[in-house]
Amino acid sequence: KTMPWTTTFCIIGAMSISAFPLMSGFAAKSVIASAAGEYAPTIVTFVLLFASAGVMEHSGIKIPFFAFFAHDSGKRPQEAPWNMLAAMAIAAILCIFIGVYPQALYQLLPYQEVVYHGKSISMLEYTPYDVTHVVTQLELLLFAALAFAFLLRTGVYPAEERAVNLDFDW
């Protein structure tokens, strides 16, 4: 309640890193998943799917949930300063813009055309928003969210612990 803009930008970032459709993470992940599904061994595709579910659970649900919605600690921090809000807003706008217009990202890729087994593949013609990609990703996101909710409701989800995280510099 005390940091609505920060919460909103965090949720947009979480949706993007979780590869929600219409977010930049979806546009980037779609290329990787397509390439793995078509050209890599099957195990690579399954490892990527498993990792995607983990990213959704941890970065897409756990962090925003526990940071902004889980427990009321009684603390009432101020909203972030304007310069931090501006940086978060720019990042959120880019997450949405690249998700809606993925060709902006694809044009930056170093190899616009790749030849694989004699077949030419152009990144400028690639479309991430086909039924297969969207439905598969929405199913993955839904089941990761259901797993989180189930584990949280049944008390199986690991409890929060106070801990000290040592930084690399330390």
C-alpha positions in Angstrom: 0.0 0.0 0.0 2.9 2.4 0.7 4.8 1.6 -2.5 2.3 1.2 -5.3 4.6 2.2 -8.2 7.4 0.0 -7.0 4.9 -2.9 -6.7 3.5 -2.3 -10.1 7.0 -2.2 -11.8 8.1 -5.3 -9.8 5.1 -7.2 -11.1 5.7 -6.1 -14.7 9.3 -7.2 -14.4 8.2 -10.5 -12.8 5.8 -11.1 -15.6 8.5 -10.4 -18.2 11.1 -12.6 -16.6 8.5 -15.4 -16.3 7.9 -15.0 -20.1 4.3 -13.9 -19.9 2.8 -13.3 -23.4 3.1 -9.7 -24.5 6.3 -9.2 -22.4 9.9 -9.1 -23.6 10.7 -12.4 -21.8 8.2 -14.2 -24.0 9.6 -12.8 -27.2 13.2 -13.9 -26.2 12.2 -17.2 -24.7 10.1 -18.1 -27.7 13.2 -18.0 -30.0 15.2 -20.2 -27.6 12.4 -22.7 -27.1 11.8 -23.0 -30.8 15.4 -23.5 -31.6 15.8 -26.1 -28.8 12.6 -27.9 -29.9 13.7 -28.1 -33.5 17.5 -28.5 -33.4 18.6 -29.7 -29.9 18.2 -33.1 -28.2 14.8 -33.6 -26.5 16.4 -33.5 -23.0 17.5 -29.9 -23.7 13.9 -28.9 -24.3 12.7 -30.5 -21.1 15.4 -28.9 -19.1 14.4 -25.5 -20.5 10.8 -26.2 -19.6 11.7 -27.2 -16.1 13.9 -24.2 -15.7 11.0 -21.9 -17.0 8.7 -23.3 -14.4 11.3 -22.6 -11.7 11.8 -19.0 -12.9 8.0 -18.5 -12.9 7.7 -19.9 -9.3 10.7 -18.0 -7.9 11.0 -14.8 -9.7 7.5 -14.5 -11.0 5.5 -15.4 -8.0 7.6 -15.8 -4.8 9.5 -12.5 -4.9 6.5 -10.2 -5.6 4.3 -12.2 -3.2 6.6 -12.3 -0.2 7.9 -8.7 -0.8 4.6 -7.0 -1.2 1.6 -9.2 -0.2 2.4 -11.9 2.3 2.8 -10.5 5.7 2.3 -7.0 7.1 5.4 -6.3 9.0 4.0 -2.9 10.2 6.7 -1.0 8.4 5.5 1.8 6.2 8.4 2.7 3.8 8.2 5.7 1.5 7.8 5.2 -2.2 11.2 5.1 -4.0 12.7 8.4 -5.1 11.7 9.8 -8.5 15.0 8.8 -10.2 14.5 5.1 -9.2 10.9 5.2 -10.2 11.9 6.6 -13.6 14.5 3.8 -14.1 11.9 1.2 -13.2 9.3 2.8 -15.5 11.7 2.8 -18.4 12.5 -0.8 -17.8 8.8 -1.7 -17.5 8.0 0.2 -20.7 10.7 -1.7 -22.5 9.5 -5.0 -21.2 6.0 -4.3 -22.6 7.2 -2.6 -25.9 9.6 -5.5 -26.8 6.8 -8.0 -25.9 4.3 -6.3 -28.1 6.8 -5.5 -30.9 9.4 -8.3 -30.8 10.9 -7.4 -34.1 12.6 -4.5 -32.3 14.6 -7.1 -30.4 15.1 -9.5 -33.3 16.6 -6.7 -35.4 19.4 -6.4 -32.8 20.4 -10.0 -33.1 23.9 -10.5 -34.7 22.8 -13.2 -37.2 19.7 -12.1 -39.1 19.8 -15.2 -41.2 21.1 -18.6 -40.1 21.6 -21.7 -42.3 21.0 -25.0 -40.6 21.2 -28.2 -42.6 20.9 -26.3 -45.8 17.7 -24.6 -44.6 17.8 -20.8 -44.3 16.1 -19.3 -41.2 15.4 -15.6 -41.0 14.9 -13.9 -37.7 13.0 -11.1 -39.3 10.3 -13.5 -40.4 10.0 -15.3 -37.0 6.7 -14.8 -35.2 6.6 -15.8 -31.5 2.8 -15.4 -31.2 1.5 -18.6 -32.7 -1.0 -20.8 -30.9 1.5 -23.4 -29.8 3.9 -21.0 -28.1 1.1 -19.0 -26.4 -0.9 -22.0 -25.2 2.2 -23.9 -24.0 3.5 -20.9 -22.1 0.2 -20.1 -20.5 -0.2 -23.7 -19.4 3.3 -23.6 -17.9 2.6 -20.4 -16.1 -0.8 -21.6 -14.8 0.6 -24.9 -13.5 3.6 -23.1 -11.8 1.1 -20.7 -10.1 -1.1 -23.6 -9.0 1.8 -25.5 -7.6 2.9 -22.4 -5.6 -0.7 -21.9 -4.3 -1.0 -25.6 -3.4 2.3 -25.8 -1.6 1.6 -22.5 0.3 -2.0 -23.6 1.3 -0.9 -27.1 2.5 2.0 -25.7 4.5 4.6 -27.6 2.5 6.2 -24.5 1.1 9.4 -23.8 2.9 9.1 -21.2 5.7 10.7 -17.8 5.4 14.0 -17.7 7.4 15.9 -14.7 8.6 19.3 -15.0 7.1 22.4 -13.1 6.0 23.3 -13.3 2.4 27.0 -12.7 1.8 27.8 -10.6 -1.2 30.5 -11.6 -3.6 32.7 -8.7 -2.4 32.6 -9.9 1.2 
